[in-house]
Amino acid sequence: MLELKDVCFTIRKDGEDANLVDKVSIQIPKGHFMAIVGPSGCGKTTLLKTIAGLNPESDGALIWDGRDLSKEGDFSPSEIGYVPQFSIAYDPLTVDESVEAATRLRVKTKNNAELDQRIDRVLEETGLAPIADRPVKVLSGGQKRRLGLAMELVSDPKLLLCDEVTSGLDPRSEREIVRLLHDLSRKDGRIVLSVTHSLAHLELYDSILVLHEGRVAYHGPPDQLTHYFSVKDTEEVYPRLAGQPSDRWQSSWEKHRVSYYKMLERNREKSVASGALSLPPAKVEGEEVKDEVATKMPGLVSQFGTLLSRRWRIFFRDRGQVLLQLAIMICFPLLVILFSDKAKDPIRKYSDTRQSDMQEEVQEHQNVRMDQVKVGSAVSGIIMFQVVLLALMGSNNSAREIAGERLIYEKEKFGGLRPSAYLASKVAFLSCLVIAQSLWMAFFVNTFGQFRGDFVQHAGFLLLVNGAMTAICLAISSLMRTAEQASLLSIYLVGFQLPLSGAVLALPESVETYTRPFISSYWAWSGSVEGLQTQVHDAVKAVIDTTLSSRDACLYTLAAHIGVALFASWLGTRRHQWD
């Protein structure tokens, strides 16, 4: 049984406490199908999230099978399923692949046979078996709602919470979903709570909970709804609610609560006697242990493997993304080559013998200086060009990686996904992109543009700056609520890399001291310059005012950028960001 005792959820609004859920007290037995209805803004979804634990109750108690959840811990991931309003599946995947991934993330199975059996059972229960091979992106609204249910049923939850799963559907699809939820509540004593704005198909529910301004106005049998509110039709209930303040409705309900609960109990007994409702036998000590084993969560490594495999599958099925990555990897190095001709020119040396003619000596100095300016500027610019392009690649790699799937991730985290497994899968996927992009850039430019220095050192710093910007933008993505916010901030970050690096114009020392530690492009550029041939290195130093740092300092600083960014990413993935 699920019982709520004077449950409140309070927020601070305009300097005062406001109860979005106000002293809700209800009892819901096993095998029960309840609708939560009420006008917009009455607290339906807020109550559902409070039951789920997404909104911590401010007061009162939630009791689940005799366990006080506020004192003895929340639901385990296998006990509860939550179907939100938004889609929780990736468009490029098929129905079967979506359910399989959900199963692998939430249930530890003994072998592939058990996994397939569980998937097939859920597909049959939700009526998705005939379209198991169909991509999610082509499903109708009703089919997507069924898929959302299927992905929650893989762990056999005893409490299923559904938030507006019938909104936006045609009448036939709406009735099919409500009928499906009704049937699901008849299996294994499962409790199904469904938030809905619609007052259609109420006869399929065991009880109706009517909320008004966060308070209970009614909780009883569907056939008593119009009688209680003294209206002829259910469509008149909402206007009737608006006729009195919520505290009066709550007071009225408290007076009639016992009698209506007796009606619910009689209806329940009739359903059990007729066989319409079958309840599991009372648990004994041994059965409880079996249940825990049957719903054991998979380990971190298993979740990591599932997530990484799914990410690569989504990547290769997104032709636009694949073509974009290929275009970037081909076009960016070509852009560098277009500007690399001047960097190939030789630099004249001073003669070993002193010139007897002062004019000739001055001319020699001018010639050497011209070569240094020409080649030094070109080499410095080309190195920075590569660094900035790879920083841009890093931003493109990860700016939307987490923020773009925020809702799905938060839902999967609610279902038991470990943030560490999720972040590790992102790092593994992005690392492959970083390695391919950076090494290809270094190889291509060195082959066709001839980098005049230590190739390994230059390639290493290109790899580090790409990795640093990818990690930093991943952190931004994990901390921002929307993909648009993350993308905009990442673009600004890349845009400031060139002017703040000092490669073009040296910053004032008073500013440079504070900005330099945070500019990844400076450290990659400086480290690469330090690996140039002596003559080329001297030519670069002759044309820049910015002080170069040692190779080790550049190496450690970029490594620190990556480490700090990954730590921030970890904090962002752990933080609750489900509105």
C-alpha positions in Angstrom: 0.0 0.0 0.0 1.0 3.6 -0.7 -0.1 6.1 1.9 0.4 9.8 2.1 0.0 11.5 5.4 -0.4 15.3 5.3 2.3 15.6 2.6 3.4 19.1 1.6 5.8 20.5 -0.9 6.7 24.1 -0.3 8.6 26.6 -2.4 9.7 30.2 -1.7 7.8 32.7 -3.8 7.9 36.4 -3.5 9.6 36.1 -0.1 6.9 33.9 1.3 6.4 30.1 1.6 3.8 28.7 -0.9 2.5 25.2 -0.7 2.2 23.6 -4.2 1.1 20.4 -2.4 -0.8 21.2 0.8 -1.5 18.4 3.4 -2.4 15.7 1.0 -3.6 12.5 2.8 -4.7 9.5 0.7 -4.4 5.7 0.8 -3.8 3.6 -2.3 -3.9 -0.2 -2.0 -2.1 -2.7 -4.2 -3.5 -3.4 -7.6 -5.1 0.0 -7.8 -5.5 2.3 -10.8 -5.9 6.0 -9.8 -6.3 9.1 -11.9 -5.0 12.4 -10.6 -7.1 15.2 -12.2 -7.8 18.9 -11.7 -7.5 22.2 -13.5 -4.2 23.5 -14.9 -1.8 24.5 -12.1 -3.5 22.6 -9.4 -0.4 20.6 -8.5 -1.0 17.3 -10.3 2.5 16.8 -11.7 4.0 18.3 -8.5 2.3 15.7 -6.4 3.4 12.9 -8.7 7.0 14.1 -8.5 6.7 14.4 -4.7 5.6 10.8 -4.6 8.5 9.8 -6.9 11.0 11.6 -4.7 11.9 14.2 -7.4 10.4 16.8 -5.1 11.4 16.2 -1.5 8.4 16.6 0.7 8.5 19.6 3.0 6.3 18.1 5.6 4.3 14.9 6.2 5.2 11.3 5.4 5.0 8.9 2.5 4.5 5.3 3.6 5.3 2.4 1.2 4.5 -1.1 2.4 4.8 0.1 5.9 8.1 1.8 5.3 8.4 5.6 5.9 10.3 6.7 2.8 11.4 10.0 4.4 13.2 8.1 7.2 14.1 4.7 5.8 15.2 5.7 2.3 13.5 6.4 -1.1 12.1 3.8 -3.5 14.7 1.5 -5.0 15.0 2.0 -8.8 13.4 -1.4 -9.4 10.3 -0.6 -7.2 9.2 2.5 -9.2 8.6 3.5 -12.8 8.1 7.0 -13.9 6.7 7.8 -17.4 7.1 11.6 -18.0 5.4 13.8 -20.6 8.5 14.0 -22.8 9.9 11.2 -25.0 12.5 9.1 -23.2 13.9 7.3 -26.3 16.4 8.3 -29.0 14.9 8.9 -32.5 17.6 7.0 -34.4 17.1 3.7 -32.4 14.4 1.2 -33.1 11.7 0.2 -30.6 13.5 -3.1 -29.8 16.8 -1.4 -29.4 15.3 1.2 -27.0 13.7 -1.4 -24.8 16.9 -3.5 -24.9 19.0 -0.6 -23.8 16.6 0.2 -21.0 16.7 -3.4 -19.8 20.5 -3.6 -19.9 20.7 -0.3 -17.9 18.1 -1.3 -15.2 18.2 -5.1 -14.9 21.0 -7.5 -14.4 20.2 -10.6 -16.4 21.9 -14.0 -16.2 22.3 -14.5 -19.9 21.0 -13.3 -23.3 18.1 -15.7 -23.3 16.7 -14.1 -20.1 17.3 -10.7 -21.6 15.4 -11.5 -24.8 12.6 -13.1 -22.8 12.2 -10.0 -20.7 12.2 -7.7 -23.7 9.7 -9.9 -25.7 7.4 -10.0 -22.7 7.4 -6.2 -22.3 6.8 -5.7 -26.0 3.9 -8.0 -25.9 2.4 -6.4 -22.9 2.5 -2.9 -24.4 1.4 -4.1 -27.9 4.7 -3.0 -29.5 5.8 -6.4 -30.8 4.5 -5.9 -34.3 6.6 -2.7 -34.7 9.7 -3.7 -32.8 11.9 -3.0 -35.8 10.5 0.4 -36.5 12.6 3.6 -35.7 11.4 5.7 -32.9 11.4 8.8 -35.1 8.5 7.5 -37.2 6.2 6.4 -34.3 2.9 8.1 -33.7 2.2 9.8 -30.4 0.3 6.9 -29.0 3.1 4.5 -30.0 5.7 6.7 -28.3 3.6 6.6 -25.1 3.5 2.8 -25.3 7.3 2.8 -25.8 7.7 5.0 -22.7 5.7 2.5 -20.7 7.6 -0.4 -22.1 11.0 1.1 -21.1 9.7 1.5 -17.5 8.2 -2.0 -17.3 11.5 -3.8 -17.9 12.2 -3.7 -14.2 8.7 -4.9 -13.1 8.0 -1.8 -10.9 5.4 -2.2 -8.2 4.5 1.5 -8.5 4.1 3.1 -11.9 3.7 6.8 -12.2 2.4 8.3 -15.5 2.5 12.1 -16.1 0.0 13.2 -18.8 0.7 10.2 -21.0 -2.6 10.7 -22.8 -2.2 14.4 -23.6 -2.3 15.3 -27.3 -3.6 12.0 -28.4 -6.8 11.4 -30.4 -9.8 9.9 -28.5 -9.1 6.3 -29.8 -5.4 6.4 -28.8 -6.2 8.0 -25.5 -8.7 5.2 -24.6 -6.1 2.5 -25.7 -3.5 4.0 -23.4 -5.9 4.2 -20.5 -7.0 0.6 -21.1 -3.4 -0.5 -21.2 -2.7 1.3 -17.9 -5.7 -0.4 -16.4 -4.5 -3.8 -17.5 -1.0 -3.2 -16.1 -2.5 -2.4 -12.7 -4.1 -5.8 -12.6 -0.8 -7.7 -12.7 1.2 -8.5 -9.6 -0.6 -6.0 -7.4 1.0 -3.1 -9.3 -0.2 0.4 -8.4 -0.6 2.8 -11.3 -1.1 6.5 -10.8 -1.9 8.6 -13.9 -1.9 12.4 -14.1 -4.4 13.6 -16.7 -6.3 16.7 -17.5 -8.9 14.8 -19.4 -12.1 13.6 -17.6 -12.8 11.0 -20.3 -12.8 7.2 -19.7 -13.0 7.7 -15.9 -14.9 4.4 -15.6 -11.6 2.5 -16.3 -10.1 3.9 -13.1 -10.5 2.4 -9.6 -10.5 5.9 -8.0 -10.3 9.5 -8.9 -8.2 12.1 -7.0 -9.3 15.6 -7.7 -6.9 18.4 -6.7 -7.6 22.1 -6.3 -4.7 24.5 -5.6 -2.6 21.7 -4.2 -5.3 20.4 -1.9 -7.5 17.2 -2.0 -11.0 18.1 -3.1 -12.1 14.5 -3.7 -10.8 10.9 -3.7 -13.2 8.2 -4.4 -15.0 6.0 -6.9 -15.4 7.4 -10.5 -19.2 6.9 -10.4 -19.6 9.1 -7.4 -17.7 12.1 -8.8 -20.7 13.9 -10.2 -22.8 13.2 -7.1 -20.1 14.5 -4.8 -19.7 17.8 -6.7 -23.5 18.0 -7.4 -23.1 18.3 -11.2 -24.8 16.4 -14.0 -21.7 15.9 -16.1 -18.0 15.4 -15.4 -17.2 18.4 -17.6 -18.9 20.6 -15.0 -16.5 19.5 -12.2 -13.7 22.1 -13.0 -16.1 25.1 -13.1 -17.6 23.8 -9.9 -14.2 23.7 -8.3 -13.6 27.3 -9.1 -16.7 28.3 -7.2 -15.1 27.8 -3.8 -11.7 28.2 -2.3 -9.5 25.1 -2.0 -9.5 25.1 1.8 -13.3 24.7 1.9 -13.1 21.8 -0.6 -10.5 20.2 1.5 -12.6 20.6 4.7 -15.6 19.2 2.9 -13.6 16.2 1.8 -12.3 15.4 5.3 -15.9 15.1 6.5 -16.9 12.6 3.8 -13.5 10.7 3.5 -14.4 7.7 5.5 -17.6 6.9 3.7 -16.0 7.2 0.2 -13.1 5.0 1.3 -15.6 2.3 2.4 -17.1 2.5 -1.1 -13.6 2.0 -2.6 -13.0 -1.0 -0.3 -16.3 -2.7 -1.4 -15.5 -2.1 -5.0 -12.1 -3.7 -4.5 -13.5 -6.8 -2.8 -15.9 -7.2 -5.7 -13.1 -7.1 -8.2 -11.1 -9.7 -6.3 -14.1 -11.9 -5.9 -14.9 -11.7 -9.6 -11.3 -12.4 -10.6 -11.0 -9.0 -12.3 -8.2 -8.2 -9.9 -5.6 -10.7 -8.8 -3.3 -9.9 -6.0 0.0 -11.6 -5.2 0.1 -13.7 -2.1 1.6 -12.3 1.1 5.4 -12.4 1.0 7.3 -14.7 3.1 10.9 -14.2 4.1 12.4 -16.3 1.3 10.4 -14.6 -1.4 11.6 -11.2 -0.5 15.2 -12.4 -1.1 14.2 -13.8 -4.5 12.6 -10.5 -5.5 15.8 -8.6 -4.7 17.9 -11.0 -6.8 15.5 -10.8 -9.7 15.6 -7.0 -9.8 19.3 -6.5 -9.1 20.9 -3.5 -10.9 23.6 -4.1 -13.4 27.2 -3.1 -12.5 29.0 0.1 -13.5 31.0 -1.7 -16.3 27.8 -3.2 -17.8 26.1 0.2 -17.8 29.2 1.8 -19.3 29.3 -0.8 -22.1 25.6 -0.4 -22.9 25.8 3.4 -23.0 29.0 3.5 -25.2 27.5 1.0 -27.6 24.3 3.0 -27.9 26.2 6.2 -28.4 28.2 4.9 -31.3 25.1 3.4 -32.8 23.3 6.8 -32.6 26.4 8.6 -34.1 26.7 6.4 -37.2 22.9 6.6 -37.8 23.0 10.3 -37.8 24.2 11.0 -41.3 24.3 14.7 -40.8 26.6 14.4 -37.8 28.9 11.9 -39.6 29.2 14.1 -42.6 29.9 17.2 -40.5 32.7 15.4 -38.7 34.2 14.2 -42.0 33.9 17.7 -43.5 35.6 19.3 -40.5 38.4 16.7 -40.5 39.0 17.3 -44.2 38.4 21.0 -44.6 40.2 22.4 -41.5 43.6 20.9 -42.3 43.2 22.1 -45.9 42.7 25.6 -44.6 45.9 25.4 -42.7 47.8 24.2 -45.8 46.5 27.2 -47.8 48.4 29.6 -45.4 51.5 27.5 -44.9 53.5 28.5 -48.0 55.3 31.3 -46.3 56.3 29.0 -43.4 58.4 26.9 -45.8 60.7 29.7 -46.8 64.3 29.5 -45.6 65.8 31.9 -43.1 69.2 33.4 -44.1 71.9 33.2 -41.5 74.5 35.8 -40.5 77.8 35.3 -42.2 80.6 33.9 -40.0 83.0 36.6 -41.1 82.5 40.3 -40.2 81.5 42.4 -43.1 84.1 45.1 -44.0 81.5 47.3 -45.6 79.1 48.8 -43.0 76.4 49.1 -45.6 76.6 45.4 -46.5 76.5 44.5 -42.8 73.3 46.6 -42.3 71.8 45.0 -45.4 72.6 41.5 -44.1 70.9 42.3 -40.8 67.9 43.6 -42.7 67.7 40.5 -44.8 67.9 38.2 -41.8 65.4 40.2 -40.0 63.0 40.2 -42.9 63.3 36.4 -43.2 62.6 36.1 -39.4 59.6 38.3 -39.6 58.2 36.5 -42.6 58.8 33.0 -41.5 58.4 33.6 -37.7 55.0 35.3 -38.2 53.9 32.6 -40.6 54.9 29.7 -38.4 53.5 31.2 -35.2 50.2 32.0 -37.0 49.9 28.5 -38.5 50.5 26.9 -35.2 47.8 29.1 -33.6 45.5 28.5 -36.5 45.7 24.7 -35.9 45.2 25.2 -32.1 42.1 27.4 -32.6 40.6 25.1 -35.2 41.1 22.1 -32.8 39.5 24.2 -30.0 36.6 24.7 -32.3 36.4 21.0 -33.0 36.4 20.4 -29.2 33.5 22.8 -28.8 31.6 21.0 -31.6 32.4 17.7 -30.1 30.8 18.1 -26.7 28.9 21.4 -26.3 25.6 19.6 -26.7 26.7 16.1 -25.7 24.9 16.1 -22.3 22.7 19.2 -22.4 21.2 17.9 -25.7 19.9 14.8 -24.0 19.3 16.2 -20.5 15.8 15.0 -20.1 16.6 11.4 -21.2 19.6 11.3 -18.9 17.7 12.6 -15.9 15.1 10.0 -16.5 17.6 7.2 -16.8 19.4 8.4 -13.7 16.1 8.2 -11.8 15.9 4.6 -13.0 19.2 3.7 -11.5 21.8 4.8 -14.1 25.1 5.7 -12.3 26.4 9.2 -13.2 30.0 7.8 -13.3 29.0 5.2 -15.9 27.3 7.8 -18.0 30.3 10.3 -17.8 32.8 7.5 -18.5 30.9 6.5 -21.7 30.9 10.2 -22.8 34.6 10.5 -22.2 35.4 7.3 -24.1 33.3 8.3 -27.1 34.7 11.8 -27.2 38.3 10.6 -26.7 38.0 8.7 -30.0 36.9 11.8 -31.8 39.7 13.9 -30.2 42.4 11.4 -31.1 41.2 11.1 -34.7 40.9 14.8 -35.2 44.1 15.8 -33.6 46.4 13.2 -35.1 44.9 13.7 -38.5 45.5 17.5 -38.3 49.1 17.0 -37.2 49.8 14.3 -39.8 48.2 16.2 -42.7 49.9 19.5 -42.0 53.2 17.9 -41.4 53.0 15.9 -44.7 51.8 18.6 -46.9 52.9 21.7 -45.0 56.1 20.4 -43.3 56.0 21.4 -39.7 59.5 22.6 -38.8 60.0 21.1 -35.4 59.4 18.1 -33.2 56.3 16.4 -34.8 55.6 14.2 -31.8 55.6 17.2 -29.4 53.4 19.3 -31.7 51.0 16.4 -32.2 50.9 15.9 -28.5 49.9 19.5 -27.8 47.3 19.5 -30.5 45.9 16.4 -28.9 45.9 18.1 -25.5 44.3 21.4 -26.6 41.5 19.5 -28.4 41.1 17.3 -25.3 41.1 20.3 -23.0 38.4 22.2 -25.0 36.4 19.1 -25.4 36.5 18.4 -21.7 35.7 22.1 -20.8 32.7 22.2 -23.2 31.6 18.8 -21.8 31.6 20.4 -18.3 29.6 23.4 -19.6 27.2 20.9 -21.2 26.7 19.1 -18.0 26.1 22.2 -16.0 23.7 24.0 -18.4 20.1 23.1 -18.5 19.6 23.5 -22.3 21.7 22.6 -25.3 21.3 26.2 -26.6 22.8 27.7 -23.5 25.7 25.2 -23.6 26.4 25.9 -27.3 26.3 29.6 -26.9 28.7 29.6 -23.9 31.1 27.2 -25.7 31.2 29.4 -28.8 32.0 32.4 -26.7 34.8 30.4 -25.0 36.4 29.5 -28.3 36.0 33.0 -29.6 38.1 34.4 -26.7 40.9 31.8 -27.2 42.8 33.8 -29.9 42.7 37.3 -28.6 43.5 36.2 -25.0 46.3 33.8 -26.0 48.8 36.6 -26.8 49.9 34.9 -30.0 48.8 37.9 -32.1 49.0 40.8 -29.7 50.6 40.6 -26.2 48.3 41.5 -23.4 49.3 43.9 -20.6 51.1 42.1 -17.9 48.4 43.1 -15.3 45.8 41.3 -17.4 47.9 38.5 -18.8 48.8 37.3 -15.3 45.1 36.5 -14.5 43.9 35.3 -17.9 46.8 33.1 -19.1 46.3 30.2 -16.7 42.8 29.7 -18.2 43.6 30.0 -21.9 44.2 26.5 -23.3 45.2 27.8 -26.7 48.2 29.7 -25.3 49.6 26.6 -23.6 49.2 24.5 -26.8 50.7 27.2 -29.0 53.6 27.9 -26.6 54.4 24.2 -26.1 54.4 23.7 -29.9 56.6 26.7 -30.5 59.1 25.4 -27.9 59.4 22.2 -30.1 60.5 24.1 -33.2 63.9 23.9 -34.8 66.3 26.4 -33.2 66.4 28.8 -36.1 62.7 28.8 -36.6 62.1 29.0 -32.8 64.4 32.1 -32.7 62.5 33.6 -35.7 59.1 33.2 -33.8 60.5 34.7 -30.7 61.9 37.6 -32.7 58.4 38.6 -33.9 56.2 38.1 -30.7 56.1 40.0 -27.5 54.4 37.3 -25.5 56.6 35.3 -23.1 56.7 31.6 -24.0 56.4 28.9 -21.3 58.4 25.7 -21.0 57.2 22.5 -22.5 56.6 20.9 -19.1 54.6 23.9 -17.8 52.4 23.7 -20.9 52.0 20.0 -20.6 51.0 20.1 -16.9 48.7 23.1 -17.4 46.7 21.5 -20.2 46.5 18.3 -18.2 45.1 20.3 -15.3 42.5 21.9 -17.6 41.4 18.4 -18.6 41.3 17.2 -15.0 39.4 20.1 -13.6 36.9 20.1 -16.5 36.2 16.3 -16.0 35.7 16.9 -12.3 33.2 19.7 -13.1 31.5 17.4 -15.6 31.1 14.8 -12.9 29.6 17.4 -10.6 27.2 18.4 -13.3 26.1 14.8 -14.1 25.4 14.2 -10.4 23.3 17.3 -9.9 19.6 17.0 -10.1 18.4 19.1 -13.1 14.9 17.6 -13.8 12.5 20.5 -13.8 
